[in-house]
Amino acid sequence: MKCPATFVFSNNTLSYHFHEDHPLNQKRVLLSKELLEDSGQLPAKSIIHPRKATEDEIALFHDLSYIQAIKKAGTGQLSSGEGLQFGLGTEDTPIFPNMHEAASYVVGGTLTAVDAVMEEKASHALHLGGGLHHGFKRKAAGFCIYNDGAVAIKYLRKHYDVKVLYVDTDAHHGDGVQWAFYDDPNVCTLSIHETGRYLFPGTGNLNERGIKQGHGYSFNLPLDAFTEDESFISVYNSAIREVAEFFKPDVIVTQNGADAHCYDPLTHLCSTMKIFEHIPKVAHEIAHSYCDGKWIALGGGGYDMWRVVPRAWGQLWNVMHTGNPLKGSLPSNWLEKWKESSPVSLPKTWEDEQDIVSIPRRLEITEKNEKSLASMLKYTKKIL
């Protein structure tokens, strides 16, 4: 199924850069874009440039005092004491020059994707520079300054009055977006992530269900550490299909962190490229089943930026653009260009070239994940 899809990118995306040794390196966006171009999957006509979000747009979610602190920090005018109040100047979220401008382009890129879909310029839109899901109303966290996903959903609610299903498959819980809409029955959040027993931010438990009118519209599926492909795909399939049938959204926003792969240095899940072929295919199907194709996809985590992220995000676009992931060899010109820069041997194919060693606790892990799924889904049946 070919659908009109838009890819949001400009070099401004790359300016969201903490320092050379920081785990979050937006060069991974450039690597993904060039992989797609060299594969013949990203024609120039599909690329649109992001705008910079206005302060009023950012303030749809973030406090004005926080926005002002970000602006001061980026010009060297925020003291360390003030910074820590706002989660700035930490190891995870250090201060860097012009950080307000850089983060505003991240938000603006996601809003550009939203408008492209909602104004029917495209059925699907992808902004790989976005997906910064840990940002809070007045605090930075987990590499995230402004929470572009939360701003975008506020923007969708304000300007288009639609019901939004937010699906987050990053290995880290999508906490910032969840809490932003914890009392809102018009926004349903589904996060499938590694259990917080072992991983930042430590939240995303089954009993986080929402409050007030929003009770019953927050869904979390914490996966046991070392979860492999078969279990991940099984519970993802059931979770997204049942939640979508329960909620019946008007538009879908997905956060597509690529850090559930076994090569990722920050997480403990043990998936392969198979899940990154499967995740967007089902999201694509759900978008057409419930939302007339309206699907905004964002990037997110992913810290093996050479072997994993370009292929995972490449497959996300391939599905958005053509309906199917690619198979076989990666383009030789992309491999040749980047092989000297990469500290690891680059993969030669879209698929993983060798089987991942099976985890001894596989059956136990699978059973735990199935129990978590059953516990989560019982709420959809209660509300129905």
SEDRENZA-609409 format. One record per residue (C-alpha): residue in three letters; chain; x, y, z. Coordinates in steps of 0.2 Angstrom, whole numbers, plus 5000, padded with zeros to 4 digits. Example, Ala and Ser with C-alpha at 12.3 -4.5 7.8 and 13.67 -1.06 7.14 Angstrom:
2
Ala,A,5062,4978,5039;
Ser,A,5068,4995,5036;
//
This chain:
384
Met,A,5000,5000,5000;
Lys,A,5008,5016,4994;
Cys,A,5003,5032,5004;
Pro,A,5008,5050,5002;
Ala,A,5021,5052,5016;
Thr,A,5032,5067,5021;
Phe,A,5049,5067,5029;
Val,A,5053,5082,5040;
Phe,A,5072,5087,5040;
Ser,A,5084,5101,5040;
Asn,A,5101,5103,5046;
Asn,A,5094,5113,5061;
Thr,A,5089,5096,5068;
Leu,A,5108,5093,5071;
Ser,A,5110,5108,5082;
Tyr,A,5102,5099,5096;
His,A,5119,5093,5102;
Phe,A,5124,5092,5120;
His,A,5143,5088,5118;
Glu,A,5153,5075,5109;
Asp,A,5153,5062,5122;
His,A,5134,5063,5126;
Pro,A,5124,5047,5122;
Leu,A,5111,5057,5112;
Asn,A,5119,5061,5095;
Gln,A,5108,5068,5082;
Lys,A,5120,5063,5068;
Arg,A,5110,5047,5069;
Val,A,5096,5057,5060;
Leu,A,5108,5062,5046;
Leu,A,5114,5044,5045;
Ser,A,5096,5038,5043;
Lys,A,5092,5051,5030;
Glu,A,5107,5047,5019;
Leu,A,5104,5028,5021;
Leu,A,5086,5031,5014;
Glu,A,5092,5042,5000;
Asp,A,5106,5030,4995;
Ser,A,5093,5016,4995;
Gly,A,5082,5026,4983;
Gln,A,5068,5027,4996;
Leu,A,5068,5046,5000;
Pro,A,5065,5057,4985;
Ala,A,5068,5075,4987;
Lys,A,5050,5079,4984;
Ser,A,5046,5070,5000;
Ile,A,5057,5081,5011;
Ile,A,5049,5096,5019;
His,A,5059,5108,5030;
Pro,A,5053,5111,5048;
Arg,A,5049,5128,5055;
Lys,A,5054,5134,5072;
Ala,A,5041,5133,5085;
Thr,A,5035,5149,5093;
Glu,A,5036,5152,5112;
Asp,A,5017,5152,5113;
Glu,A,5017,5135,5105;
Ile,A,5029,5128,5117;
Ala,A,5019,5136,5131;
Leu,A,5005,5125,5126;
Phe,A,5013,5112,5137;
His,A,5028,5120,5146;
Asp,A,5028,5134,5159;
Leu,A,5034,5151,5153;
Ser,A,5046,5152,5168;
Tyr,A,5054,5136,5161;
Ile,A,5055,5143,5144;
Gln,A,5064,5158,5150;
Ala,A,5076,5148,5160;
Ile,A,5080,5138,5144;
Lys,A,5083,5154,5135;
Lys,A,5095,5161,5149;
Ala,A,5104,5144,5150;
Gly,A,5108,5145,5131;
Thr,A,5116,5162,5133;
Gly,A,5126,5158,5148;
Gln,A,5115,5168,5160;
Leu,A,5108,5154,5171;
Ser,A,5117,5150,5187;
Ser,A,5120,5132,5191;
Gly,A,5108,5133,5206;
Glu,A,5094,5140,5195;
Gly,A,5098,5127,5182;
Leu,A,5096,5112,5194;
Gln,A,5079,5118,5198;
Phe,A,5074,5115,5180;
Gly,A,5084,5099,5177;
Leu,A,5097,5109,5168;
Gly,A,5116,5107,5170;
Thr,A,5115,5088,5174;
Glu,A,5125,5074,5167;
Asp,A,5109,5069,5157;
Thr,A,5104,5086,5151;
Pro,A,5119,5098,5151;
Ile,A,5118,5116,5145;
Phe,A,5124,5120,5128;
Pro,A,5124,5136,5118;
Asn,A,5108,5142,5110;
Met,A,5098,5127,5117;
His,A,5082,5136,5116;
Glu,A,5084,5139,5097;
Ala,A,5089,5121,5095;
Ala,A,5075,5113,5105;
Ser,A,5062,5125,5097;
Tyr,A,5067,5118,5080;
Val,A,5064,5100,5087;
Val,A,5046,5106,5092;
Gly,A,5044,5115,5076;
Gly,A,5048,5100,5066;
Thr,A,5035,5089,5075;
Leu,A,5022,5103,5072;
Thr,A,5027,5104,5054;
Ala,A,5023,5085,5053;
Val,A,5006,5088,5062;
Asp,A,5001,5101,5050;
Ala,A,5006,5091,5035;
Val,A,4995,5077,5040;
Met,A,4980,5087,5047;
Glu,A,4980,5099,5032;
Glu,A,4979,5083,5021;
Lys,A,4996,5087,5012;
Ala,A,5001,5069,5017;
Ser,A,4993,5054,5025;
His,A,5009,5051,5036;
Ala,A,5023,5062,5042;
Leu,A,5040,5057,5050;
His,A,5051,5068,5061;
Leu,A,5065,5058,5067;
Gly,A,5073,5073,5076;
Gly,A,5058,5073,5088;
Gly,A,5051,5060,5101;
Leu,A,5059,5069,5116;
His,A,5047,5061,5128;
His,A,5055,5064,5145;
Gly,A,5053,5083,5146;
Phe,A,5041,5089,5159;
Lys,A,5031,5105,5161;
Arg,A,5044,5114,5170;
Lys,A,5059,5102,5170;
Ala,A,5071,5094,5158;
Ala,A,5075,5076,5160;
Gly,A,5083,5061,5151;
Phe,A,5091,5071,5137;
Cys,A,5075,5080,5133;
Ile,A,5073,5099,5135;
Tyr,A,5056,5103,5127;
Asn,A,5044,5088,5125;
Asp,A,5039,5090,5107;
Gly,A,5027,5075,5108;
Ala,A,5017,5083,5122;
Val,A,5017,5100,5113;
Ala,A,5011,5092,5097;
Ile,A,4996,5083,5106;
Lys,A,4991,5099,5114;
Tyr,A,4992,5108,5097;
Leu,A,4982,5094,5090;
Arg,A,4969,5096,5103;
Lys,A,4968,5115,5102;
His,A,4968,5117,5083;
Tyr,A,4960,5101,5076;
Asp,A,4950,5095,5091;
Val,A,4954,5077,5088;
Lys,A,4956,5061,5099;
Val,A,4974,5056,5099;
Leu,A,4982,5039,5102;
Tyr,A,5000,5041,5107;
Val,A,5010,5024,5106;
Asp,A,5028,5024,5113;
Thr,A,5039,5009,5109;
Asp,A,5055,5017,5116;
Ala,A,5064,5005,5128;
His,A,5062,5019,5141;
His,A,5044,5023,5148;
Gly,A,5036,5038,5139;
Asp,A,5033,5047,5156;
Gly,A,5033,5065,5151;
Val,A,5019,5062,5138;
Gln,A,5009,5051,5150;
Trp,A,5009,5063,5164;
Ala,A,5005,5078,5152;
Phe,A,4988,5069,5148;
Tyr,A,4985,5059,5164;
Asp,A,4968,5067,5167;
Asp,A,4963,5069,5148;
Pro,A,4950,5057,5141;
Asn,A,4953,5063,5124;
Val,A,4971,5057,5124;
Cys,A,4976,5039,5126;
Thr,A,4994,5034,5129;
Leu,A,5001,5017,5127;
Ser,A,5019,5014,5132;
Ile,A,5028,4998,5129;
His,A,5045,4998,5137;
Glu,A,5058,4989,5148;
Thr,A,5052,4988,5166;
Gly,A,5057,5002,5177;
Arg,A,5065,4990,5190;
Tyr,A,5081,4991,5180;
Leu,A,5079,5006,5168;
Phe,A,5077,5025,5169;
Pro,A,5065,5033,5173;
Gly,A,5058,5020,5184;
Thr,A,5040,5023,5180;
Gly,A,5027,5015,5168;
Asn,A,5019,5002,5180;
Leu,A,5003,4993,5176;
Asn,A,4994,5003,5189;
Glu,A,4997,5020,5181;
Arg,A,4980,5021,5174;
Gly,A,4976,5040,5173;
Ile,A,4966,5051,5185;
Lys,A,4949,5060,5186;
Gln,A,4941,5060,5168;
Gly,A,4957,5052,5161;
His,A,4956,5037,5172;
Gly,A,4957,5022,5161;
Tyr,A,4966,5031,5146;
Ser,A,4984,5027,5151;
Phe,A,4991,5010,5147;
Asn,A,5008,5004,5151;
Leu,A,5016,4987,5147;
Pro,A,5032,4985,5156;
Leu,A,5043,4971,5148;
Asp,A,5055,4960,5158;
Ala,A,5074,4963,5154;
Phe,A,5081,4953,5140;
Thr,A,5064,4951,5131;
Glu,A,5067,4944,5114;
Asp,A,5058,4947,5097;
Glu,A,5044,4934,5098;
Ser,A,5038,4940,5115;
Phe,A,5040,4959,5111;
Ile,A,5030,4956,5094;
Ser,A,5017,4946,5102;
Val,A,5012,4958,5116;
Tyr,A,5014,4973,5105;
Asn,A,5002,4966,5092;
Ser,A,4989,4963,5106;
Ala,A,4991,4979,5115;
Ile,A,4990,4991,5101;
Arg,A,4976,4982,5092;
Glu,A,4965,4981,5108;
Val,A,4969,4999,5114;
Ala,A,4965,5006,5097;
Glu,A,4949,4996,5096;
Phe,A,4944,5003,5114;
Phe,A,4949,5021,5110;
Lys,A,4945,5023,5092;
Pro,A,4957,5038,5089;
Asp,A,4956,5051,5075;
Val,A,4975,5052,5073;
Ile,A,4990,5042,5079;
Val,A,5006,5049,5086;
Thr,A,5020,5036,5088;
Gln,A,5037,5038,5097;
Asn,A,5049,5026,5089;
Gly,A,5064,5024,5100;
Ala,A,5077,5012,5093;
Asp,A,5084,5007,5109;
Ala,A,5076,4990,5112;
His,A,5089,4982,5101;
Cys,A,5101,4970,5110;
Tyr,A,5116,4981,5103;
Asp,A,5109,4996,5112;
Pro,A,5122,5001,5126;
Leu,A,5109,5009,5138;
Thr,A,5095,4996,5139;
His,A,5093,4978,5143;
Leu,A,5080,4972,5130;
Cys,A,5086,4959,5118;
Ser,A,5077,4962,5101;
Thr,A,5084,4962,5084;
Met,A,5079,4972,5068;
Lys,A,5064,4961,5066;
Ile,A,5054,4971,5078;
Phe,A,5058,4987,5069;
Glu,A,5051,4980,5053;
His,A,5035,4974,5063;
Ile,A,5031,4989,5074;
Pro,A,5028,5002,5060;
Lys,A,5018,4989,5049;
Val,A,5005,4987,5063;
Ala,A,5005,5006,5067;
His,A,5002,5009,5048;
Glu,A,4987,4996,5048;
Ile,A,4980,5004,5063;
Ala,A,4981,5022,5056;
His,A,4971,5016,5041;
Ser,A,4959,5006,5050;
Tyr,A,4954,5020,5062;
Cys,A,4961,5037,5057;
Asp,A,4960,5038,5038;
Gly,A,4978,5035,5038;
Lys,A,4983,5050,5049;
Trp,A,4999,5045,5057;
Ile,A,5013,5056,5064;
Ala,A,5029,5047,5068;
Leu,A,5043,5053,5079;
Gly,A,5061,5047,5083;
Gly,A,5066,5045,5101;
Gly,A,5080,5035,5109;
Gly,A,5093,5024,5101;
Tyr,A,5111,5024,5106;
Asp,A,5119,5012,5094;
Met,A,5119,5025,5081;
Trp,A,5129,5016,5068;
Arg,A,5123,4998,5068;
Val,A,5105,5000,5074;
Val,A,5097,5017,5072;
Pro,A,5099,5021,5054;
Arg,A,5091,5004,5049;
Ala,A,5077,5005,5062;
Trp,A,5072,5022,5057;
Gly,A,5075,5018,5039;
Gln,A,5062,5004,5040;
Leu,A,5050,5016,5049;
Trp,A,5051,5027,5033;
Asn,A,5050,5013,5021;
Val,A,5034,5007,5029;
Met,A,5027,5024,5029;
His,A,5032,5027,5011;
Thr,A,5028,5010,5003;
Gly,A,5019,5000,5016;
Asn,A,5034,4987,5017;
Pro,A,5051,4986,5025;
Leu,A,5066,4984,5014;
Lys,A,5076,4967,5013;
Gly,A,5094,4963,5007;
Ser,A,5110,4973,5006;
Leu,A,5112,4991,5012;
Pro,A,5119,5003,4998;
Ser,A,5137,5001,4996;
Asn,A,5140,5020,4994;
Trp,A,5132,5023,5011;
Leu,A,5143,5010,5019;
Glu,A,5159,5016,5010;
Lys,A,5155,5034,5016;
Trp,A,5153,5030,5034;
Lys,A,5164,5015,5037;
Glu,A,5179,5025,5042;
Ser,A,5169,5036,5055;
Ser,A,5161,5021,5063;
Pro,A,5169,5014,5078;
Val,A,5161,4997,5074;
Ser,A,5159,4987,5059;
Leu,A,5144,4993,5049;
Pro,A,5130,4980,5045;
Lys,A,5129,4975,5027;
Thr,A,5110,4971,5026;
Trp,A,5094,4978,5033;
Glu,A,5092,4962,5043;
Asp,A,5104,4957,5057;
Glu,A,5117,4946,5049;
Gln,A,5118,4933,5063;
Asp,A,5106,4925,5076;
Ile,A,5106,4933,5093;
Val,A,5111,4921,5106;
Ser,A,5095,4915,5115;
Ile,A,5093,4920,5133;
Pro,A,5091,4905,5145;
Arg,A,5076,4913,5154;
Arg,A,5067,4915,5138;
Leu,A,5051,4905,5143;
Glu,A,5050,4914,5160;
Ile,A,5052,4931,5152;
Thr,A,5039,4927,5140;
Glu,A,5026,4921,5153;
Lys,A,5029,4937,5163;
Asn,A,5026,4948,5148;
Glu,A,5010,4939,5144;
Lys,A,5004,4941,5162;
Ser,A,5008,4960,5161;
Leu,A,4998,4961,5145;
Ala,A,4983,4952,5152;
Ser,A,4983,4963,5167;
Met,A,4984,4979,5156;
Leu,A,4971,4973,5144;
Lys,A,4958,4969,5157;
Tyr,A,4955,4988,5159;
Thr,A,4950,4990,5141;
Lys,A,4936,4977,5144;
Lys,A,4930,4985,5160;
Ile,A,4928,5002,5152;
Leu,A,4920,4995,5136;
//
